[in-house]
Amino acid sequence: LALAEYDAGVDLLVLFDEYATLNPRMAGTQHPDLPHLWLFESPSALSRLPRVVLVYTIEDDEGYATLWNLYRL
Amino acid sequence: MLREMQSEGSIHIRDVDFHGLMKKEYIALAPEQPGVLNQAERDLLDEVIQFVCDENSARSISEYSHKLPWELAEFGEVIPYESSLLLFPVETSPEAFDEVTNGVEEIERERSKGGAVVYTELKAFRDRIRAEIGAR
């Protein structure tokens, strides 16, 4: 992300962290064709936020979620 | 602060009738001081003004504020700033699905290494980002 978007990007990561800690299945949407991958998209109503999608997996046995990548939309 | 601005003549405050109710109006009498806000900050203010004043009412803004973040917080607990992003419902867009589909090989390559960079605390992750991009 560009430096100007850094603070907004960090807000987004903090939000995702809190949300996924609470309930990773509530935080995102399961990919219909790749069901092991979950997506969390930034709220598009706020132009301050960069439009990104975070990709994560849910490790039920270990009890955590793993963030794998961030794509710019 | 408003009284101070009024006494120095930079704003005028008046009570007006609004559908039978009293509404306060704040009218700027002086231009903004140059150099206080940068362009990005002015754009953000304009966006918030448009959202609150043009696209919503006091009732709809109140309804926004009583959504998920408010419900998640314990009584008396400070509502985390970041949770304000949960005020807006998010539907995953088709382009997000496409982007992930196109990038799945890269993800699977990293997963197969079993090499997730583990940060149990987000602060450590944030500090690493700050260090890498030289943020303030």
Backbone of each chain as ProteinMPNN parsed JSONL, in Angstrom:
{"seq_chain_A": "LALAEYDAGVDLLVLFDEYATLNPRMAGTQHPDLPHLWLFESPSALSRLPRVVLVYTIEDDEGYATLWNLYRL", "coords_chain_A": {"N_chain_A": [[0.839, -1.189, 0.0], [0.362, 2.304, -0.619], [2.154, 4.945, 1.039], [0.455, 6.985, 1.888], [-1.863, 5.654, 2.347], [-1.35, 4.174, 4.478], [-2.152, 4.396, 7.261], [-4.912, 3.956, 7.091], [-4.845, 1.414, 6.055], [-3.672, -0.003, 8.165], [-5.649, 0.349, 10.092], [-7.58, -1.224, 8.937], [-6.387, -3.774, 9.056], [-6.201, -4.085, 11.816], [-8.891, -4.088, 12.471], [-9.702, -6.402, 11.091], [-8.189, -8.298, 12.476], [-9.34, -8.17, 15.047], [-11.954, -8.856, 14.493], [-11.703, -11.386, 13.261], [-10.582, -12.772, 15.342], [-12.681, -12.858, 17.072], [-14.698, -14.246, 15.622], [-13.907, -16.048, 13.015], [-15.404, -17.008, 10.892], [-17.544, -15.354, 10.746], [-16.352, -13.062, 10.038], [-15.7, -13.009, 7.339], [-16.18, -14.137, 3.909], [-16.779, -17.289, 2.509], [-14.906, -18.668, -0.132], [-16.553, -19.599, -3.068], [-15.605, -21.489, -4.956], [-13.201, -22.285, -3.959], [-13.185, -23.577, -1.249], [-11.626, -23.708, 1.047], [-10.534, -21.286, 1.385], [-10.995, -18.052, 2.724], [-12.508, -14.83, 2.485], [-12.012, -11.424, 3.181], [-13.311, -8.38, 2.637], [-12.605, -4.905, 2.205], [-14.647, -2.253, 3.549], [-16.567, -0.733, 1.113], [-17.95, 1.597, 1.26], [-16.504, 3.576, 2.376], [-14.292, 5.796, 1.202], [-11.843, 6.437, 2.174], [-10.55, 4.173, 2.858], [-8.311, 1.793, 1.481], [-9.203, -0.178, -1.339], [-9.293, -3.402, -0.818], [-8.804, -6.97, -0.672], [-8.584, -9.394, 1.787], [-7.072, -12.548, 2.214], [-7.657, -15.532, 3.875], [-7.164, -18.489, 5.89], [-8.879, -20.912, 7.891], [-7.882, -22.508, 10.66], [-9.166, -24.916, 12.226], [-8.437, -27.037, 13.931], [-6.126, -26.16, 15.169], [-7.037, -23.838, 16.175], [-6.866, -21.215, 15.179], [-6.757, -18.467, 12.797], [-5.226, -17.945, 9.638], [-3.667, -15.396, 7.93], [-3.136, -14.995, 4.521], [-2.727, -13.493, 2.185], [-2.946, -10.256, 0.573], [-4.908, -8.524, -1.623], [-5.038, -5.913, -3.95], [-7.854, -4.151, -5.033]], "CA_chain_A": [[0.0, 0.0, 0.0], [1.101, 3.556, -0.615], [2.33, 5.508, 2.371], [-0.723, 7.788, 2.245], [-2.937, 4.757, 2.759], [-0.844, 3.295, 5.526], [-2.97, 4.413, 8.467], [-6.178, 3.298, 6.786], [-4.539, -0.01, 5.902], [-3.468, -0.566, 9.499], [-6.99, 0.273, 10.702], [-8.258, -2.373, 8.342], [-5.787, -4.987, 9.603], [-6.591, -4.191, 13.227], [-10.291, -4.488, 12.455], [-9.77, -7.808, 10.704], [-7.626, -9.068, 13.58], [-10.334, -8.252, 16.128], [-13.133, -9.534, 13.963], [-11.369, -12.791, 13.044], [-10.379, -13.379, 16.66], [-14.019, -13.076, 17.619], [-15.331, -15.327, 14.868], [-13.365, -15.925, 11.65], [-16.429, -17.307, 9.881], [-18.418, -14.187, 10.659], [-15.566, -11.933, 9.526], [-15.524, -13.004, 5.888], [-17.026, -14.956, 3.05], [-16.078, -18.452, 1.983], [-14.825, -18.666, -1.586], [-17.434, -20.695, -3.52], [-14.881, -22.527, -5.699], [-12.018, -22.667, -3.18], [-13.84, -23.444, 0.058], [-10.702, -23.59, 2.189], [-10.111, -19.892, 1.47], [-11.996, -17.082, 3.181], [-12.193, -13.484, 1.991], [-12.501, -10.261, 3.93], [-13.16, -7.215, 1.758], [-12.73, -3.629, 2.912], [-15.944, -1.605, 3.289], [-16.426, 0.171, -0.036], [-18.655, 2.857, 1.516], [-15.551, 4.562, 2.872], [-13.232, 5.932, 0.202], [-10.568, 6.586, 2.862], [-9.908, 2.872, 2.944], [-7.932, 1.185, 0.203], [-10.063, -1.317, -1.69], [-8.471, -4.607, -0.789], [-9.416, -8.183, -0.13], [-7.65, -10.213, 2.551], [-7.362, -13.977, 2.056], [-7.203, -16.255, 5.056], [-7.677, -19.84, 6.114], [-9.279, -21.134, 9.278], [-7.326, -23.763, 11.169], [-10.013, -25.259, 13.373], [-7.742, -27.913, 14.887], [-5.168, -25.369, 15.959], [-7.759, -22.751, 16.832], [-6.525, -19.868, 14.74], [-6.885, -18.153, 11.376], [-3.955, -17.493, 9.061], [-3.799, -14.441, 6.821], [-2.175, -15.418, 3.507], [-2.376, -12.483, 1.192], [-3.786, -9.061, 0.454], [-4.974, -8.105, -3.03], [-5.596, -4.598, -4.23], [-8.954, -4.243, -6.014]], "C_chain_A": [[0.877, 1.243, 0.0], [1.133, 4.127, 0.801], [1.086, 6.274, 2.837], [-1.869, 6.918, 2.754], [-2.551, 3.909, 3.954], [-1.765, 3.237, 6.739], [-4.292, 3.702, 8.247], [-5.964, 1.791, 6.663], [-4.346, -0.688, 7.253], [-4.801, -0.672, 10.236], [-7.712, -0.979, 10.226], [-7.712, -3.689, 8.912], [-6.168, -5.186, 11.07], [-8.036, -4.656, 13.326], [-10.405, -5.975, 12.135], [-9.281, -8.697, 11.839], [-8.67, -9.257, 14.686], [-11.539, -9.087, 15.711], [-12.865, -11.039, 13.829], [-11.118, -13.504, 14.362], [-11.724, -13.729, 17.291], [-14.699, -14.263, 16.946], [-14.885, -15.238, 13.411], [-14.403, -16.22, 10.567], [-17.399, -16.145, 9.711], [-17.681, -13.031, 9.962], [-15.535, -11.877, 8.003], [-16.503, -13.905, 5.163], [-16.193, -16.114, 2.507], [-16.065, -18.402, 0.457], [-15.636, -19.845, -2.135], [-16.69, -21.824, -4.243], [-13.657, -23.048, -4.943], [-12.42, -22.594, -1.7], [-12.904, -23.379, 1.261], [-10.227, -22.15, 2.369], [-11.288, -19.003, 1.86], [-11.543, -15.687, 2.791], [-12.795, -12.426, 2.917], [-12.247, -9.028, 3.065], [-13.37, -5.931, 2.547], [-14.07, -2.978, 2.579], [-15.824, -0.559, 2.185], [-17.125, 1.504, 0.196], [-17.699, 3.955, 1.958], [-14.38, 4.683, 1.906], [-11.871, 6.132, 0.853], [-9.794, 5.267, 2.886], [-9.484, 2.391, 1.567], [-8.852, 0.011, -0.086], [-9.197, -2.565, -1.808], [-9.327, -5.792, -0.368], [-8.307, -8.965, 0.565], [-8.061, -11.673, 2.385], [-6.824, -14.708, 3.279], [-7.784, -17.654, 5.091], [-8.008, -19.974, 7.598], [-8.767, -22.508, 9.699], [-8.096, -24.157, 12.429], [-9.265, -26.092, 14.42], [-6.803, -27.126, 15.785], [-5.855, -24.191, 16.662], [-7.314, -21.372, 16.439], [-6.808, -19.701, 13.255], [-5.542, -17.631, 10.885], [-4.235, -16.571, 7.879], [-2.713, -14.752, 5.797], [-1.81, -14.338, 2.514], [-3.36, -11.319, 1.223], [-3.744, -8.646, -1.01], [-5.629, -6.74, -3.142], [-6.7, -4.74, -5.282], [-9.034, -2.979, -6.84]], "O_chain_A": [[1.982, 1.243, 0.542], [0.274, 3.84, 1.635], [0.711, 6.225, 4.009], [-2.733, 7.383, 3.497], [-3.309, 3.043, 4.393], [-2.121, 2.151, 7.196], [-4.746, 2.94, 9.1], [-6.791, 0.996, 7.108], [-4.802, -1.812, 7.462], [-5.058, -1.661, 10.923], [-8.358, -1.687, 10.998], [-8.478, -4.604, 9.213], [-6.423, -6.307, 11.51], [-8.372, -5.505, 14.152], [-11.112, -6.715, 12.819], [-9.886, -9.729, 12.131], [-8.857, -10.363, 15.193], [-12.059, -9.901, 16.473], [-13.688, -11.862, 14.229], [-11.403, -14.694, 14.494], [-11.874, -14.756, 17.952], [-15.209, -15.164, 17.612], [-15.426, -14.436, 12.649], [-14.285, -15.729, 9.445], [-18.001, -15.978, 8.65], [-18.304, -12.145, 9.378], [-15.362, -10.8, 7.433], [-17.501, -14.366, 5.718], [-15.047, -15.932, 2.098], [-17.088, -18.128, -0.171], [-15.427, -20.98, -1.707], [-17.093, -22.984, -4.157], [-13.14, -24.122, -5.251], [-12.041, -21.661, -0.992], [-13.329, -23.037, 2.365], [-9.595, -21.821, 3.373], [-12.412, -19.181, 1.391], [-10.348, -15.394, 2.768], [-13.936, -12.539, 3.365], [-11.098, -8.678, 2.795], [-14.209, -5.874, 3.446], [-14.576, -3.127, 1.467], [-15.06, 0.397, 2.316], [-16.929, 2.446, -0.572], [-18.046, 5.135, 1.92], [-13.562, 3.768, 1.805], [-10.846, 6.016, 0.182], [-8.564, 5.246, 2.929], [-10.217, 2.563, 0.593], [-9.237, -0.717, 0.83], [-8.465, -2.745, -2.782], [-10.407, -5.643, 0.203], [-7.23, -9.172, 0.004], [-9.248, -11.998, 2.413], [-5.671, -14.52, 3.667], [-8.764, -17.959, 4.411], [-7.484, -19.244, 8.439], [-9.176, -23.534, 9.155], [-7.73, -23.784, 13.543], [-9.426, -25.891, 15.623], [-6.695, -27.381, 16.984], [-5.322, -23.626, 17.617], [-7.365, -20.445, 17.248], [-7.067, -20.674, 12.546], [-4.814, -16.962, 11.619], [-4.954, -16.934, 6.948], [-1.527, -14.778, 6.126], [-0.671, -14.29, 2.049], [-4.439, -11.393, 1.812], [-2.668, -8.44, -1.57], [-6.645, -6.462, -2.505], [-6.494, -5.384, -6.31], [-9.892, -2.866, -7.715]]}, "seq_chain_B": "MLREMQSEGSIHIRDVDFHGLMKKEYIALAPEQPGVLNQAERDLLDEVIQFVCDENSARSISEYSHKLPWELAEFGEVIPYESSLLLFPVETSPEAFDEVTNGVEEIERERSKGGAVVYTELKAFRDRIRAEIGAR", "coords_chain_B": {"N_chain_B": [[-15.018, 25.653, 22.636], [-16.493, 26.334, 20.387], [-17.782, 28.61, 21.382], [-15.596, 30.234, 21.741], [-14.755, 30.556, 19.096], [-16.946, 31.925, 18.171], [-16.841, 34.291, 19.654], [-14.539, 35.429, 18.683], [-15.349, 35.992, 16.193], [-15.27, 34.254, 14.037], [-17.175, 32.352, 13.468], [-20.775, 32.144, 13.111], [-23.459, 31.442, 15.204], [-26.678, 30.145, 15.142], [-30.118, 29.634, 16.061], [-32.514, 27.725, 14.421], [-35.753, 26.994, 13.047], [-36.714, 23.683, 12.453], [-38.71, 21.715, 10.906], [-40.546, 22.044, 13.035], [-38.903, 21.584, 15.159], [-36.063, 22.668, 17.114], [-33.047, 23.691, 15.647], [-29.517, 23.925, 15.598], [-27.452, 26.062, 13.776], [-24.317, 26.451, 12.249], [-22.377, 28.896, 10.987], [-19.786, 29.638, 8.881], [-17.67, 32.414, 9.105], [-15.245, 33.173, 8.373], [-12.506, 32.362, 6.221], [-10.809, 29.154, 5.993], [-7.72, 28.618, 7.762], [-4.83, 28.735, 5.852], [-2.776, 25.876, 5.171], [-3.233, 24.428, 7.471], [-4.754, 22.118, 7.152], [-4.113, 19.345, 5.031], [-4.534, 18.325, 1.542], [-5.606, 15.724, 1.454], [-6.775, 15.532, 3.958], [-8.702, 17.531, 3.776], [-10.283, 16.431, 1.763], [-11.238, 14.187, 3.1], [-12.781, 15.383, 5.117], [-14.711, 16.64, 3.489], [-15.902, 14.391, 2.441], [-17.023, 13.21, 4.712], [-18.79, 15.233, 5.501], [-20.524, 15.241, 3.317], [-21.579, 12.639, 3.529], [-22.812, 12.655, 6.085], [-24.437, 15.014, 6.141], [-25.722, 15.254, 3.64], [-26.495, 12.713, 2.777], [-27.687, 11.429, 4.843], [-29.722, 11.33, 7.855], [-30.347, 12.624, 11.195], [-31.526, 10.52, 12.5], [-30.85, 8.246, 10.901], [-28.085, 8.295, 11.162], [-27.869, 7.827, 13.878], [-28.876, 5.246, 13.919], [-26.89, 3.921, 12.504], [-24.841, 4.088, 14.401], [-25.618, 2.328, 16.326], [-25.167, -0.222, 15.552], [-23.376, -3.253, 14.854], [-20.707, -2.742, 16.171], [-21.405, -1.398, 18.531], [-23.039, -3.269, 19.7], [-21.23, -5.294, 20.166], [-19.556, -4.349, 22.128], [-18.87, -4.38, 25.636], [-20.933, -3.296, 28.396], [-20.181, -0.042, 29.31], [-17.643, -0.243, 28.315], [-14.974, 1.054, 26.319], [-15.616, 1.707, 22.965], [-13.85, 0.232, 20.399], [-11.938, 2.167, 18.109], [-11.387, 1.179, 15.532], [-13.474, -0.532, 15.083], [-15.481, 0.896, 14.004], [-15.534, 0.529, 11.34], [-17.106, -1.609, 10.971], [-19.606, -0.694, 10.781], [-20.597, -0.549, 8.319], [-22.217, -2.615, 6.077], [-20.675, -5.306, 4.384], [-20.469, -6.729, 1.282], [-18.973, -9.322, -0.368], [-17.279, -8.659, -3.303], [-17.663, -9.546, -6.829], [-15.259, -9.122, -8.185], [-13.394, -9.414, -6.198], [-13.535, -12.129, -5.604], [-12.624, -13.068, -8.083], [-10.014, -12.053, -8.122], [-8.791, -13.465, -6.074], [-9.104, -16.058, -7.027], [-7.443, -15.937, -9.256], [-5.033, -15.628, -7.97], [-4.553, -17.905, -6.587], [-2.624, -19.89, -6.943], [-0.254, -18.785, -6.051], [-0.841, -18.468, -3.354], [-1.231, -21.136, -2.58], [1.299, -22.111, -3.025], [2.762, -20.863, -1.021], [1.44, -21.862, 1.179], [2.054, -24.557, 1.018], [4.666, -24.569, 1.755], [4.429, -24.382, 4.345], [5.036, -22.179, 5.671], [4.003, -19.894, 7.104], [4.306, -16.569, 8.234], [4.593, -16.094, 11.453], [2.881, -14.114, 13.647], [1.967, -13.578, 16.749], [1.048, -11.404, 18.005], [-0.587, -8.548, 16.922], [0.628, -6.092, 17.05], [3.36, -6.533, 16.686], [3.397, -7.254, 14.019], [2.42, -4.909, 12.853], [4.469, -3.153, 13.557], [6.488, -4.167, 12.016], [5.58, -3.592, 9.435], [5.569, -0.811, 9.574], [8.303, -0.349, 9.87], [9.235, -1.271, 7.428], [8.103, 0.372, 5.483], [8.738, 2.806, 6.323], [7.016, 4.432, 7.768], [5.485, 7.11, 9.689]], "CA_chain_B": [[-14.309, 26.009, 21.407], [-17.448, 27.051, 19.524], [-17.972, 29.955, 21.953], [-14.362, 30.985, 21.457], [-14.787, 30.93, 17.671], [-17.997, 32.919, 17.998], [-16.41, 35.575, 20.227], [-13.512, 36.026, 17.818], [-15.998, 36.381, 14.953], [-15.001, 33.364, 12.907], [-18.418, 31.648, 13.114], [-22.029, 32.662, 13.66], [-24.318, 30.329, 15.626], [-28.064, 30.583, 15.254], [-31.142, 28.605, 16.219], [-33.517, 27.811, 13.362], [-36.825, 26.016, 13.125], [-36.541, 22.578, 11.51], [-39.89, 20.853, 11.009], [-41.121, 22.154, 14.371], [-37.879, 21.376, 16.187], [-35.0, 23.665, 17.056], [-31.777, 23.178, 15.131], [-28.441, 24.91, 15.623], [-26.67, 26.175, 12.541], [-23.0, 27.077, 12.439], [-22.031, 29.504, 9.706], [-18.399, 30.12, 8.871], [-17.536, 33.816, 8.708], [-13.857, 33.402, 7.953], [-11.972, 31.204, 5.485], [-9.894, 28.316, 6.772], [-6.327, 29.062, 7.746], [-4.077, 27.887, 4.921], [-1.677, 25.071, 5.699], [-3.61, 23.638, 8.651], [-5.161, 20.803, 6.645], [-3.626, 19.033, 3.678], [-5.61, 18.005, 0.603], [-6.246, 14.461, 1.835], [-7.625, 15.798, 5.122], [-9.879, 18.283, 3.293], [-11.124, 15.47, 1.036], [-11.909, 13.347, 4.094], [-13.832, 16.211, 5.717], [-15.783, 16.8, 2.499], [-16.599, 13.11, 2.321], [-17.837, 13.021, 5.926], [-19.886, 16.202, 5.433], [-21.492, 14.755, 2.33], [-22.236, 11.444, 4.051], [-23.668, 12.971, 7.236], [-25.405, 16.088, 5.903], [-26.48, 15.116, 2.393], [-26.977, 11.357, 2.503], [-28.265, 10.828, 6.043], [-30.438, 12.189, 8.806], [-29.921, 12.333, 12.573], [-32.015, 9.183, 12.844], [-30.065, 7.189, 10.236], [-26.754, 8.29, 11.771], [-28.037, 7.152, 15.167], [-29.029, 3.817, 13.655], [-25.545, 3.42, 12.18], [-23.998, 4.01, 15.594], [-26.087, 1.261, 17.209], [-25.039, -1.513, 14.896], [-22.517, -4.299, 15.413], [-19.676, -2.345, 17.152], [-22.082, -1.056, 19.786], [-23.543, -4.516, 20.281], [-20.112, -6.139, 20.576], [-18.875, -3.791, 23.293], [-19.485, -4.588, 26.942], [-21.467, -2.069, 28.979], [-19.136, 0.787, 29.927], [-16.357, -0.428, 27.634], [-14.706, 1.962, 25.212], [-15.785, 1.035, 21.673], [-12.604, 0.427, 19.646], [-12.05, 3.036, 16.948], [-11.387, 0.423, 14.275], [-14.727, -1.255, 14.873], [-16.409, 1.747, 13.254], [-15.604, 0.006, 9.969], [-18.156, -2.628, 10.927], [-20.903, -0.035, 10.626], [-21.036, -0.669, 6.93], [-22.265, -4.008, 5.628], [-19.777, -5.575, 3.261], [-20.721, -7.911, 0.48], [-17.773, -9.594, -1.145], [-17.571, -8.332, -4.699], [-17.2, -10.55, -7.787], [-13.846, -8.929, -8.542], [-12.563, -9.953, -5.112], [-13.455, -13.575, -5.849], [-11.769, -13.276, -9.257], [-8.634, -11.749, -7.762], [-8.292, -14.574, -5.263], [-9.01, -17.22, -7.92], [-6.241, -15.764, -10.065], [-3.821, -15.674, -7.144], [-4.577, -19.075, -5.701], [-1.377, -20.659, -7.043], [0.722, -18.154, -5.162], [-1.232, -18.776, -1.971], [-0.987, -22.562, -2.309], [2.755, -22.288, -2.958], [3.196, -20.452, 0.322], [0.861, -22.783, 2.174], [2.755, -25.836, 0.956], [5.937, -24.416, 2.482], [4.127, -24.373, 5.781], [5.86, -21.093, 6.184], [3.341, -18.65, 7.482], [5.086, -15.732, 9.15], [3.693, -16.095, 12.605], [2.892, -13.022, 14.633], [0.84, -13.794, 17.659], [0.536, -10.091, 18.384], [-0.678, -7.683, 15.749], [1.559, -4.971, 17.218], [4.633, -6.901, 16.077], [3.164, -7.194, 12.577], [2.326, -3.486, 12.495], [5.802, -2.554, 13.685], [7.289, -4.592, 10.869], [5.124, -2.807, 8.283], [6.074, 0.556, 9.771], [9.738, -0.333, 9.613], [9.524, -1.523, 6.017], [7.712, 1.47, 4.594], [9.225, 4.057, 6.881], [5.899, 5.291, 8.175], [5.71, 7.861, 10.919]], "C_chain_B": [[-15.223, 26.806, 20.464], [-17.672, 28.477, 20.028], [-16.762, 30.836, 21.644], [-14.348, 31.462, 20.002], [-15.841, 32.01, 17.42], [-17.523, 34.289, 18.499], [-15.331, 36.236, 19.372], [-14.052, 36.328, 16.413], [-15.733, 35.475, 13.769], [-16.211, 32.506, 12.543], [-19.61, 32.408, 13.711], [-22.906, 31.459, 13.985], [-25.737, 30.846, 15.759], [-28.992, 29.379, 15.408], [-32.182, 28.793, 15.119], [-34.569, 26.728, 13.569], [-36.61, 24.938, 12.059], [-37.689, 21.598, 11.735], [-40.457, 20.843, 12.436], [-40.137, 21.919, 15.498], [-36.801, 22.439, 16.042], [-33.698, 23.011, 16.585], [-30.728, 24.271, 15.204], [-27.709, 24.888, 14.286], [-25.378, 26.926, 12.831], [-22.535, 27.595, 11.074], [-20.618, 30.087, 9.782], [-18.365, 31.565, 8.372], [-16.129, 34.127, 8.214], [-13.372, 32.176, 7.183], [-11.034, 30.393, 6.386], [-8.478, 28.88, 6.703], [-5.53, 28.153, 6.815], [-2.976, 27.104, 5.643], [-2.032, 24.24, 6.922], [-3.977, 22.213, 8.233], [-4.531, 20.571, 5.275], [-4.805, 18.585, 2.803], [-6.35, 16.729, 1.0], [-7.196, 14.682, 3.015], [-8.868, 16.596, 4.723], [-10.84, 17.351, 2.563], [-11.913, 14.601, 2.016], [-13.054, 14.122, 4.754], [-15.013, 16.371, 4.761], [-16.614, 15.527, 2.393], [-17.531, 12.89, 3.517], [-19.033, 13.978, 5.91], [-20.962, 15.72, 4.463], [-22.28, 13.564, 2.879], [-23.245, 11.799, 5.149], [-24.79, 13.942, 6.856], [-26.29, 15.851, 4.683], [-27.137, 13.744, 2.242], [-27.664, 10.711, 3.703], [-29.044, 11.853, 6.848], [-29.913, 11.849, 10.194], [-30.34, 10.913, 12.961], [-31.146, 8.094, 12.193], [-28.642, 7.138, 10.789], [-26.808, 7.579, 13.131], [-28.15, 5.64, 14.97], [-27.683, 3.178, 13.292], [-24.755, 3.141, 13.455], [-24.441, 2.9, 16.541], [-26.059, -0.097, 16.524], [-23.986, -2.367, 15.604], [-21.473, -3.815, 16.435], [-20.272, -2.054, 18.524], [-22.554, -2.315, 20.486], [-22.406, -5.391, 20.812], [-19.453, -5.64, 21.858], [-19.639, -4.118, 24.573], [-19.992, -3.248, 27.478], [-20.337, -1.302, 29.676], [-17.787, 0.688, 29.25], [-16.198, 0.603, 26.519], [-14.833, 1.184, 23.906], [-14.531, 1.283, 20.839], [-12.84, 1.25, 18.373], [-12.206, 2.223, 15.658], [-12.72, -0.258, 14.007], [-15.762, -0.393, 14.147], [-16.549, 1.248, 11.815], [-16.69, -1.057, 9.838], [-19.542, -2.019, 10.778], [-21.475, -0.262, 9.242], [-21.069, -2.134, 6.515], [-21.386, -4.206, 4.405], [-20.203, -6.85, 2.557], [-19.498, -8.122, -0.391], [-18.097, -9.442, -2.627], [-17.073, -9.437, -5.63], [-15.729, -10.369, -8.135], [-12.912, -9.42, -7.44], [-12.413, -11.462, -5.277], [-12.512, -13.864, -7.009], [-10.301, -13.094, -8.901], [-8.015, -12.913, -6.983], [-8.149, -15.841, -6.125], [-7.726, -17.134, -8.747], [-4.955, -15.915, -9.252], [-3.684, -16.923, -6.307], [-3.277, -19.878, -5.77], [-0.323, -20.121, -6.093], [0.431, -18.501, -3.702], [-0.886, -20.225, -1.64], [0.505, -22.849, -2.218], [3.256, -21.955, -1.551], [2.67, -21.401, 1.39], [1.628, -24.091, 2.213], [4.106, -25.769, 1.667], [5.701, -24.519, 3.984], [4.769, -23.193, 6.462], [5.127, -19.813, 6.461], [4.24, -17.88, 8.443], [4.207, -15.495, 10.37], [3.927, -14.879, 13.492], [1.701, -13.256, 15.539], [0.267, -12.471, 18.137], [0.542, -9.196, 17.158], [0.318, -6.522, 15.832], [2.906, -5.288, 16.538], [4.533, -6.826, 14.555], [3.132, -5.749, 12.091], [3.693, -2.826, 12.531], [6.676, -2.935, 12.498], [6.888, -3.804, 9.616], [5.674, -1.392, 8.383], [7.548, 0.63, 9.414], [10.036, -0.454, 8.127], [9.16, -0.36, 5.119], [8.115, 2.822, 5.148], [8.131, 5.004, 7.287], [6.237, 6.009, 9.462], [5.211, 7.071, 12.103]], "O_chain_B": [[-14.814, 27.787, 19.842], [-17.745, 29.424, 19.245], [-16.895, 32.019, 21.329], [-13.985, 32.601, 19.709], [-15.662, 32.89, 16.577], [-17.768, 35.313, 17.86], [-15.223, 37.462, 19.342], [-13.333, 36.842, 15.556], [-15.943, 35.871, 12.622], [-16.279, 31.984, 11.43], [-19.479, 33.186, 14.657], [-23.081, 30.566, 13.155], [-25.976, 31.863, 16.41], [-28.696, 28.274, 14.954], [-32.673, 29.902, 14.911], [-34.311, 25.691, 14.18], [-36.353, 25.252, 10.897], [-37.641, 20.761, 12.637], [-40.8, 19.791, 12.975], [-40.494, 22.04, 16.67], [-36.645, 23.036, 14.978], [-33.307, 21.942, 17.052], [-31.02, 25.428, 14.901], [-27.395, 23.828, 13.745], [-25.364, 27.912, 13.568], [-22.331, 26.823, 10.137], [-20.313, 30.916, 10.639], [-18.958, 31.892, 7.345], [-15.863, 35.215, 7.701], [-13.798, 31.059, 7.477], [-10.539, 30.884, 7.4], [-8.09, 29.526, 5.729], [-5.552, 26.933, 6.974], [-2.343, 27.592, 6.579], [-1.223, 23.428, 7.37], [-3.571, 21.239, 8.865], [-4.431, 21.491, 4.463], [-5.936, 18.483, 3.279], [-7.575, 16.66, 0.898], [-8.279, 14.099, 3.07], [-9.954, 16.372, 5.258], [-12.057, 17.458, 2.717], [-13.091, 14.313, 1.802], [-14.152, 13.594, 4.931], [-16.17, 16.254, 5.166], [-17.838, 15.564, 2.273], [-18.668, 12.447, 3.362], [-20.149, 13.591, 6.257], [-22.156, 15.786, 4.756], [-23.498, 13.488, 2.714], [-24.377, 11.315, 5.148], [-25.95, 13.724, 7.205], [-27.469, 16.204, 4.688], [-28.209, 13.627, 1.648], [-28.164, 9.59, 3.609], [-29.03, 13.052, 6.57], [-29.133, 10.911, 10.361], [-29.612, 10.201, 13.652], [-30.753, 7.134, 12.857], [-28.053, 6.062, 10.878], [-25.902, 6.824, 13.482], [-27.599, 4.856, 15.743], [-27.374, 2.061, 13.707], [-24.092, 2.112, 13.582], [-23.709, 2.562, 17.471], [-26.822, -1.0, 16.867], [-23.745, -2.213, 16.801], [-21.357, -4.432, 17.494], [-19.703, -2.423, 19.551], [-22.483, -2.422, 21.71], [-22.582, -6.133, 21.778], [-18.857, -6.426, 22.594], [-20.869, -4.134, 24.6], [-19.526, -2.19, 27.055], [-19.63, -1.849, 30.523], [-16.876, 1.45, 29.571], [-17.17, 0.975, 25.861], [-14.229, 0.123, 23.753], [-14.181, 2.438, 20.594], [-13.822, 1.044, 17.659], [-13.04, 2.534, 14.808], [-13.067, -0.532, 12.858], [-16.802, -0.897, 13.724], [-17.554, 1.51, 11.154], [-17.139, -1.367, 8.734], [-20.534, -2.739, 10.663], [-22.684, -0.177, 9.028], [-20.051, -2.822, 6.595], [-21.36, -3.369, 3.503], [-20.284, -7.916, 3.167], [-19.044, -7.203, -1.072], [-19.06, -10.019, -3.133], [-16.165, -10.185, -5.27], [-15.022, -11.352, -8.358], [-11.773, -9.799, -7.712], [-11.323, -12.011, -5.117], [-11.698, -14.785, -6.94], [-9.448, -13.876, -9.32], [-6.865, -13.289, -7.21], [-7.192, -16.599, -5.969], [-7.015, -18.125, -8.916], [-3.914, -16.287, -9.792], [-2.823, -17.01, -5.431], [-2.868, -20.478, -4.777], [0.394, -20.869, -5.429], [1.339, -18.788, -2.923], [-0.329, -20.521, -0.582], [0.937, -23.707, -1.449], [4.069, -22.679, -0.977], [3.352, -21.705, 2.369], [1.835, -24.672, 3.278], [4.626, -26.786, 2.125], [6.625, -24.711, 4.774], [5.015, -23.202, 7.668], [5.595, -18.74, 6.081], [4.852, -18.456, 9.342], [3.206, -14.781, 10.307], [5.022, -14.658, 14.008], [0.553, -13.136, 15.112], [-0.865, -12.416, 18.617], [1.542, -9.098, 16.448], [0.793, -6.03, 14.809], [3.508, -4.424, 15.902], [5.469, -6.39, 13.885], [3.725, -5.405, 11.069], [4.038, -2.039, 11.649], [7.496, -2.143, 12.033], [7.745, -3.396, 8.833], [6.182, -0.841, 7.407], [7.987, 1.56, 8.738], [10.966, 0.173, 7.619], [9.821, -0.121, 4.108], [7.869, 3.858, 4.529], [8.273, 6.222, 7.177], [7.121, 5.608, 10.219], [5.309, 7.533, 13.24]]}, "name": "protein", "num_of_chains": 2, "seq": "LALAEYDAGVDLLVLFDEYATLNPRMAGTQHPDLPHLWLFESPSALSRLPRVVLVYTIEDDEGYATLWNLYRLMLREMQSEGSIHIRDVDFHGLMKKEYIALAPEQPGVLNQAERDLLDEVIQFVCDENSARSISEYSHKLPWELAEFGEVIPYESSLLLFPVETSPEAFDEVTNGVEEIERERSKGGAVVYTELKAFRDRIRAEIGAR"}
